[in-house]
Structures are given as structure tokens and as C-alpha cells.
Amino acid sequence: MVDGPTRFFGLDIHKEYFVAVGVNREREVIFGPQRVSNYQLDEWASRVLTIQDTVALEMTTNAYLFYDTLEPQVHSVIAVHPPNVTLVTGAQVKTDKKAALALAQLHAAGMLEGVWIPPQPVRDLRALIARREKMVRLSTMAKNRLHSIMHRNHLVVPEKPFAPEQRSWWEALSLSATEQFLVRSDLDTLAFAQKQVEQAEECLKKASAEDERIPLLVQLPGVAMLTAITILAAIGDVTRFPNAKKLVGYAGLGTRVHDSGMTHNSGRITKAGRKDLRRSMVNAANHAIEHHPHWKKEFERLEPHLGRSKAVVAIARKLLVAVWHVLSEKAADRFADPANVARSFFTYAYRVGVRNLPEGQSALSFTREQLDRLGIGQGLLEIPWGSKPHKLPASKLLPEKK
């Protein structure tokens, strides 16, 4: 009996159908090409595939559906990132049959590397974040169109023109019939988008409160609830990355390198990674250089010879290294200031909603528990908060008084 797969299938997937080609170990075609409706995937897989088959497909439309359906029935399934298979995507003559054949033959030759397929909870989290971002963009577009109407008509606007209570002001404006319709349409769009954002955030708050990794990230400067959950949705399980350098590369924050012969050059960041993770870290870096003493000092050191933009990206990369360490070691950041971390935990508790905190904790008891978890701030007695500091419960790490 031969160990490992004996047949290698390449699937070129589209919205309504897929084309399958199978080859043997010698890369000779032994199946297909066959075009199959996506609605017949289950029947086709049970009829054609065996446990000695392995399947390669591109990470594109319906890829998760195909992976989940095929993975239990075959030896293995790999999904490849399209830019990494230029023999398929960059072919001068590209047809469904040729694309499927190229995938099958490359797979048989061991020249394909699959991407990570996230488990269902991570997919759900990514879907929630993507929906929220889409609704935020929709809200912004509606506001921009309403701004245009303000400027065209030289309107003197109230203090908060997009607040729900201002709808009557908009509808009372002396505008043409067409502009009145456009205003009502944009106000409806804005109300819908804002409601969707609120509902998505409520789901994210509940998911955040149930994830013990979130406070580990919230301790970092510039990382609040939404940023933390976006980072985790992008990363998944941090143990996938054996070191921080791998995580930096996954985010596309590593530098381009050309090292060949006598030539060695490095350039801008690759951007060959998850855009959401990269954007989150850059946003965190911008906050850190304004409010955190260590990162502010580091930025002042880097900016003179890198310029502002590159210096911010360098800080973002360093912060992502810190992300890897705090998640992997479940420990405090080496530059953590207990008072600032306590403030971040307290803010997070109210942002998530005290009702969502575990075991009916108050915001203050949650803050103390997380500080003890990190092993910092045992002597911190209160949190500076506005004009009135809040008193923290005593640390359980302090020795009891006799």
C-alpha cells in the first residue's frame, strides 16, 4: 500500500460552478476536466473522491464551503492564495480547464503551500467586523452627500446636523423636490447604517467579554476593544506563529529585501499580508506616540532619519512584536505603566458593558483582577479618572496584614 495521496485534484471555483481535473503522482491527467454545478458538490464529492485523494483550490469565492465539504472525505485539502500561483493567475491563455490542471499538477509536484483556514468562530468574528466596517463606510458616504447639499445651498447648520433629532430641520429646508428626496434618502441610509453599527458592536462586545485574550491586548497603548478584537480575528491562534517575525510578515509589516550576489537592498514594507491587522497596528502606533512615554521617545529617535510615516510604521511593527509576546506569554508588556494599564482596563469594562463582564464583576473588580493576572499594580490604590479618582479593591497578590 502506498502512503499518502495517490490522486491530486485541482478545482477552479466560480460562483455557480467549478471545474475539476485530477492527475496522478507523475502529473498525468487521470480525471476530467469536468464541469460541475456548485449545487452538486456533495453528490460529486461522495461519488468521485476517496480518502487517497488530495485537493487544491484557490482562496476565492466559496472556498470555505468547498473546504468544509471536502476535508472530511479526502486525504487533505489546501487552499492557496491566488497571487502565489502566478502559473495560474498570470497565464497568457487562461481557461477554467487550464487553471484546474495547473493547480493539480503543481500540487502533485509539491509546489503549493496552503493558507490557514480559520475555524468557524474566527470566521464569524471576521464577518462581524467586516459588516461593521461596511456600515461605517455607508454612514460616512451618506454624511458626505449631506455635507455637499449644505455647501451647495450655503446652509447654516445646527451643532450636530446628523443627530436623529435634527431630521425635522433637514426636512423643513427650502430645497427642490429632487434635493428633498435625496436628503430623505440619505437620512434613511444614515439611520439604517448607524443602527447596524450599534447592533454589530453589541455582538462584538459580547464576544470580547468572553475572550480572555482581549485584556492582554488592551494593556497595550492604542489598543481598545475594537482594535483588540480585530487583531485577534486576523491572527486567530497566536501559536500558529513560532516567533514574532512570522507574525510581522503575516501583517505585511516586514521590509522588502533583495539579497542576491553582491547586492543587498531593503525597502518599504511588503504589504503582503492582512490589511486589517496592518491598519490596526498603525492606528495603535499613532496613539502610542502621542500618549505613551516609551513609544513617544522611540518615535522621536526614529523620525529624524526615517520621516514621520516610516517612523510610525516602525512603531507599529514593534507594537506587533509586543502583541506576539503578550499573547504567547500571557504576561504584562515590558513597557507597561500600571496606572495607564488600569485606566485602559477600566475604560474597556465600561465600553464592553458591565452586564457583559464575567461573574457579575464591577468595572473596578475586573480592573483589579486583570492587573493581578499580569502581576502588576499591586500597590495601586486608585485609578485617576476625570476629577474624581476611583478606589481599587486590594490586590490578592499582596501579603495579608497580620
C-alpha positions as CSV (number, residue, x, y, z in Angstrom):
1,M,0.0,0.0,0.0
2,V,1.3,3.5,-1.0
3,D,1.5,6.0,1.8
4,G,0.0,9.4,1.2
5,P,-2.4,10.6,-1.6
6,T,-2.3,8.9,-5.0
7,R,-4.6,11.4,-6.9
8,F,-4.2,15.1,-6.9
9,F,-7.2,17.3,-7.8
10,G,-7.3,20.9,-8.9
11,L,-10.6,22.8,-8.6
12,D,-11.2,26.1,-10.4
13,I,-14.1,27.5,-8.5
14,H,-16.7,30.1,-9.6
15,K,-19.9,31.4,-8.2
16,E,-22.1,28.9,-9.9
17,Y,-19.9,26.0,-10.9
18,F,-16.4,24.5,-10.6
19,V,-14.1,22.7,-13.0
20,A,-12.2,19.7,-11.6
21,V,-9.0,18.0,-13.0
22,G,-7.2,15.1,-11.4
23,V,-3.6,13.9,-12.0
24,N,-1.5,11.0,-10.6
25,R,1.9,11.2,-9.0
26,E,3.5,11.5,-12.4
27,R,1.3,14.5,-13.1
28,E,-0.6,12.7,-15.9
29,V,-4.3,13.5,-16.3
30,I,-6.5,10.7,-15.0
31,F,-9.7,12.6,-14.4
32,G,-11.6,15.3,-16.2
33,P,-11.7,18.1,-16.9
34,Q,-15.2,18.0,-15.6
35,R,-17.5,21.0,-15.0
36,V,-19.9,20.6,-12.1
37,S,-22.6,22.8,-10.6
38,N,-21.8,24.0,-7.1
39,Y,-25.2,22.7,-6.0
40,Q,-24.0,19.2,-6.9
41,L,-20.8,19.5,-4.8
42,D,-21.8,17.0,-2.1
43,E,-23.0,14.4,-4.6
44,W,-19.9,14.8,-6.8
45,A,-17.5,14.5,-3.9
46,S,-19.1,11.3,-2.5
47,R,-19.1,9.8,-6.0
48,V,-15.7,10.8,-7.2
49,L,-13.3,11.4,-4.3
50,T,-11.7,8.9,-1.9
51,I,-9.5,9.1,1.2
52,Q,-6.5,8.7,-1.0
53,D,-7.2,12.0,-2.9
54,T,-5.9,15.4,-2.1
55,V,-7.5,18.6,-3.4
56,A,-6.1,22.1,-4.2
57,L,-8.2,25.1,-4.7
58,E,-7.7,28.9,-4.8
59,M,-8.7,31.0,-1.8
60,T,-11.6,32.7,-3.6
61,T,-15.4,32.5,-4.0
62,N,-17.0,29.7,-1.9
63,A,-13.5,28.5,-0.8
64,Y,-14.7,27.9,2.8
65,L,-17.8,25.9,1.6
66,F,-15.6,23.7,-0.6
67,Y,-13.0,23.2,2.2
68,D,-15.6,22.3,4.8
69,T,-17.4,19.9,2.4
70,L,-14.3,18.1,1.0
71,E,-12.0,18.0,4.0
72,P,-13.7,15.1,5.8
73,Q,-13.8,13.0,2.6
74,V,-10.3,13.2,1.3
75,H,-6.7,12.9,2.5
76,S,-6.2,16.7,2.6
77,V,-7.4,19.9,1.2
78,I,-5.2,23.0,0.7
79,A,-6.4,26.5,-0.3
80,V,-3.7,28.7,-2.0
81,H,-3.5,32.4,-2.1
82,P,-4.1,33.4,-5.8
83,P,-1.0,35.8,-6.1
84,N,1.1,32.8,-5.0
85,V,0.1,30.8,-8.1
86,T,1.1,33.0,-11.0
87,L,1.3,30.0,-13.3
88,V,-2.5,30.0,-12.9
89,T,-3.4,33.7,-12.4
90,G,-0.8,35.1,-14.8
91,A,-1.1,32.7,-17.6
92,Q,-1.3,34.2,-21.1
93,V,-4.1,31.8,-22.1
94,K,-6.3,31.2,-19.1
95,T,-9.3,28.9,-19.1
96,D,-11.1,27.1,-16.4
97,K,-9.7,23.7,-17.6
98,K,-6.1,25.0,-17.8
99,A,-6.4,26.7,-14.3
100,A,-7.7,23.5,-12.7
101,L,-5.0,21.4,-14.5
102,A,-2.2,23.8,-13.3
103,L,-3.4,23.6,-9.7
104,A,-3.5,19.7,-9.9
105,Q,0.0,19.4,-11.4
106,L,1.6,22.0,-9.1
107,H,0.0,20.2,-6.1
108,A,1.3,16.8,-7.4
109,A,4.8,18.3,-7.7
110,G,4.6,19.6,-4.1
111,M,4.9,23.2,-5.2
112,L,1.8,24.6,-3.5
113,E,1.7,25.9,0.1
114,G,-1.8,26.3,1.6
115,V,-3.0,29.2,3.6
116,W,-4.5,28.8,7.1
117,I,-8.2,28.0,7.1
118,P,-9.7,29.7,10.2
119,P,-12.2,27.8,12.4
120,Q,-15.8,28.8,12.4
121,P,-15.6,31.2,15.4
122,V,-12.8,33.2,13.8
123,R,-14.8,33.3,10.5
124,D,-17.9,34.6,12.4
125,L,-15.7,37.3,14.1
126,R,-14.3,38.4,10.8
127,A,-17.7,38.6,9.3
128,L,-19.0,40.8,12.1
129,I,-16.0,43.1,11.9
130,A,-16.4,43.3,8.1
131,R,-20.1,44.1,8.4
132,R,-19.4,46.9,10.9
133,E,-16.8,48.4,8.7
134,K,-19.1,48.3,5.7
135,M,-21.8,50.0,7.6
136,V,-19.4,52.7,8.9
137,R,-18.4,53.4,5.3
138,L,-22.0,53.6,4.3
139,S,-22.7,56.1,7.1
140,T,-19.7,58.2,6.0
141,M,-20.9,58.3,2.4
142,A,-24.3,59.4,3.4
143,K,-22.9,62.2,5.6
144,N,-20.6,63.3,2.8
145,R,-23.6,63.6,0.4
146,L,-25.5,65.6,3.1
147,H,-22.4,67.8,3.5
148,S,-22.4,68.5,-0.2
149,I,-26.0,69.7,0.0
150,M,-25.1,72.0,2.9
151,H,-22.3,73.6,0.8
152,R,-24.3,73.9,-2.4
153,N,-27.1,75.7,-0.6
154,H,-24.8,77.8,1.9
155,L,-26.8,76.4,4.8
156,V,-26.1,77.5,8.4
157,V,-26.2,74.1,10.1
158,P,-27.0,73.2,13.8
159,E,-24.3,72.0,16.1
160,K,-24.9,68.3,15.4
161,P,-26.5,68.2,12.0
162,F,-26.6,64.4,11.8
163,A,-28.2,63.7,15.2
164,P,-31.6,61.9,14.9
165,E,-33.4,64.9,16.5
166,Q,-32.2,67.1,13.6
167,R,-34.2,65.3,11.0
168,S,-37.1,67.8,11.2
169,W,-34.6,70.6,10.5
170,W,-33.4,68.8,7.3
171,E,-37.0,68.1,6.1
172,A,-38.0,71.8,6.6
173,L,-35.3,73.1,4.3
174,S,-36.4,75.0,1.3
175,L,-34.9,72.7,-1.4
176,S,-36.0,71.5,-4.8
177,A,-38.2,68.4,-4.9
178,T,-35.2,66.3,-6.1
179,E,-32.9,67.5,-3.3
180,Q,-35.7,66.9,-0.7
181,F,-35.9,63.3,-1.9
182,L,-32.1,62.9,-1.8
183,V,-32.0,64.4,1.7
184,R,-34.7,62.0,3.0
185,S,-32.9,59.1,1.3
186,D,-29.5,59.9,2.8
187,L,-31.1,60.4,6.3
188,D,-32.7,57.0,6.0
189,T,-29.4,55.5,4.9
190,L,-27.6,57.1,7.8
191,A,-30.2,55.9,10.3
192,F,-30.0,52.4,8.9
193,A,-26.2,52.3,8.9
194,Q,-25.9,53.6,12.4
195,K,-28.3,51.1,13.7
196,Q,-26.4,48.3,12.0
197,V,-23.2,49.6,13.5
198,E,-24.7,49.6,17.0
199,Q,-26.0,46.0,16.6
200,A,-22.7,44.7,15.3
201,E,-20.8,46.4,18.1
202,E,-23.2,44.8,20.6
203,C,-22.3,41.4,19.2
204,L,-18.6,42.3,19.3
205,K,-18.9,43.4,22.9
206,K,-20.3,40.0,24.0
207,A,-17.7,38.1,22.0
208,S,-15.0,40.4,23.5
209,A,-16.2,39.8,27.1
210,E,-16.0,36.0,26.6
211,D,-12.4,36.1,25.3
212,E,-9.7,36.0,27.9
213,R,-7.1,37.2,25.4
214,I,-8.7,40.6,25.0
215,P,-7.3,42.2,28.3
216,L,-3.8,41.0,27.3
217,L,-4.1,43.3,24.3
218,V,-6.0,46.1,25.9
219,Q,-3.0,46.7,28.2
220,L,-1.0,47.9,25.1
221,P,-1.2,51.6,24.2
222,G,-3.7,52.5,21.4
223,V,-5.4,49.1,21.6
224,A,-9.0,49.4,22.7
225,M,-11.8,46.8,22.4
226,L,-12.4,47.1,18.6
227,T,-8.7,47.1,17.8
228,A,-8.1,44.2,20.1
229,I,-10.8,42.0,18.6
230,T,-9.8,43.0,15.1
231,I,-6.2,41.8,15.9
232,L,-7.5,38.5,17.3
233,A,-9.8,37.9,14.3
234,A,-6.9,38.5,12.0
235,I,-4.4,36.3,13.9
236,G,-6.6,33.5,15.2
237,D,-4.4,31.3,17.4
238,V,-1.1,33.0,18.1
239,T,0.6,29.6,18.4
240,R,0.4,29.4,14.6
241,F,3.4,31.8,14.6
242,P,6.6,30.3,16.0
243,N,8.1,33.8,16.5
244,A,7.2,37.4,16.3
245,K,9.0,37.8,13.0
246,K,6.4,35.4,11.4
247,L,3.6,37.5,12.7
248,V,5.1,40.7,11.4
249,G,5.4,39.1,8.0
250,Y,1.8,37.9,8.2
251,A,0.7,41.5,8.7
252,G,2.8,42.7,5.7
253,L,4.8,45.0,8.1
254,G,8.2,43.4,7.2
255,T,10.5,45.2,4.8
256,R,11.1,44.2,1.2
257,V,14.5,42.5,0.7
258,H,16.7,41.9,-2.4
259,D,19.7,39.8,-1.4
260,S,21.4,38.3,-4.4
261,G,25.1,38.1,-5.4
262,M,26.8,41.2,-4.2
263,T,23.6,43.2,-4.0
264,H,21.7,43.6,-0.8
265,N,18.8,46.1,-0.6
266,S,15.9,46.6,1.7
267,G,13.0,48.9,1.0
268,R,9.4,49.7,2.0
269,I,7.1,47.3,3.9
270,T,5.8,44.4,1.8
271,K,2.1,44.9,2.5
272,A,1.8,41.3,1.6
273,G,-0.5,40.4,4.5
274,R,-3.7,41.1,6.2
275,K,-4.7,44.7,5.7
276,D,-6.9,44.9,8.7
277,L,-4.1,43.8,11.1
278,R,-1.7,46.2,9.5
279,R,-4.2,49.1,9.7
280,S,-5.0,48.3,13.4
281,M,-1.3,48.4,14.3
282,V,-0.7,51.7,12.5
283,N,-3.7,53.2,14.3
284,A,-2.3,51.9,17.7
285,A,1.1,53.3,16.8
286,N,-0.3,56.8,16.2
287,H,-1.9,56.7,19.6
288,A,1.1,55.3,21.3
289,I,3.5,58.0,20.1
290,E,1.2,60.7,21.4
291,H,0.4,59.2,24.9
292,H,2.9,56.6,25.9
293,P,6.3,57.9,27.2
294,H,8.4,55.0,25.9
295,W,6.9,55.0,22.4
296,K,6.9,58.8,22.2
297,K,10.7,58.7,22.9
298,E,11.2,55.9,20.4
299,F,9.3,57.9,17.8
300,E,11.4,61.0,18.4
301,R,14.5,58.8,17.9
302,L,13.3,57.4,14.6
303,E,11.6,60.3,13.0
304,P,14.7,62.5,12.1
305,H,16.2,59.9,9.8
306,L,13.0,58.0,8.7
307,G,10.4,60.7,8.4
308,R,7.1,60.6,10.2
309,S,5.3,58.0,8.1
310,K,8.1,55.4,8.2
311,A,8.7,56.1,11.9
312,V,5.0,55.4,12.6
313,V,5.2,52.1,10.6
314,A,8.3,51.1,12.5
315,I,6.5,51.7,15.8
316,A,3.5,49.7,14.5
317,R,5.9,46.8,13.8
318,K,7.4,47.0,17.3
319,L,3.9,47.0,18.8
320,L,3.0,43.9,16.8
321,V,6.1,42.2,18.3
322,A,4.7,43.2,21.7
323,V,1.3,41.7,20.7
324,W,3.0,38.3,19.9
325,H,4.8,38.4,23.3
326,V,1.9,39.3,25.5
327,L,-0.4,36.7,23.8
328,S,2.3,33.9,23.7
329,E,3.5,34.5,27.3
330,K,0.2,35.8,28.8
331,A,2.2,38.4,30.5
332,A,2.4,42.1,31.0
333,D,4.1,44.3,28.3
334,R,7.6,45.1,29.3
335,F,6.9,48.9,29.0
336,A,3.5,48.7,30.8
337,D,2.7,51.5,33.2
338,P,0.4,50.1,35.9
339,A,-1.7,53.3,36.2
340,N,-2.2,53.6,32.5
341,V,-3.0,49.9,32.1
342,A,-5.5,50.1,35.0
343,R,-7.2,53.1,33.2
344,S,-7.3,51.0,30.0
345,F,-9.0,48.1,31.8
346,F,-11.5,50.4,33.5
347,T,-12.3,52.0,30.2
348,Y,-12.6,48.7,28.5
349,A,-15.0,47.4,31.2
350,Y,-17.4,50.3,30.6
351,R,-17.0,50.0,26.8
352,V,-18.0,46.4,26.8
353,G,-20.7,47.0,29.4
354,V,-20.6,45.9,33.0
355,R,-23.5,43.5,32.3
356,N,-21.2,41.5,29.9
357,L,-18.3,41.2,32.4
358,P,-17.8,37.6,33.7
359,E,-19.3,36.5,37.0
360,G,-21.1,39.8,37.6
361,Q,-17.9,41.8,38.2
362,S,-17.9,45.5,38.6
363,A,-15.6,47.6,36.4
364,L,-13.2,48.1,39.4
365,S,-13.1,44.5,40.5
366,F,-12.5,43.5,36.8
367,T,-9.6,46.0,36.6
368,R,-8.0,44.6,39.8
369,E,-8.4,41.0,38.6
370,Q,-6.7,41.8,35.3
371,L,-3.8,43.7,37.0
372,D,-3.3,40.7,39.3
373,R,-3.4,38.4,36.3
374,L,-0.5,40.4,34.7
375,G,1.3,40.7,38.1
376,I,1.5,44.5,38.1
377,G,0.0,47.3,40.0
378,Q,-0.3,45.6,43.4
379,G,0.4,48.8,45.2
380,L,-2.0,50.8,43.0
381,L,-4.9,52.0,45.2
382,E,-6.9,54.1,42.9
383,I,-7.4,55.0,39.2
384,P,-7.1,58.6,38.2
385,W,-10.4,59.3,36.3
386,G,-11.6,62.8,35.5
387,S,-11.9,64.9,38.6
388,K,-12.7,62.0,40.9
389,P,-10.3,59.0,41.3
390,H,-11.9,55.6,41.7
391,K,-10.7,53.4,44.6
392,L,-9.5,49.9,43.5
393,P,-10.0,46.7,45.6
394,A,-6.9,45.4,47.3
395,S,-4.7,43.2,45.3
396,K,-4.8,39.5,46.1
397,L,-1.1,39.3,45.4
398,L,-0.2,41.4,48.4
399,P,0.7,39.6,51.6
400,E,-2.1,39.7,54.2
401,K,-1.6,42.0,57.1
402,K,-1.2,40.3,60.5
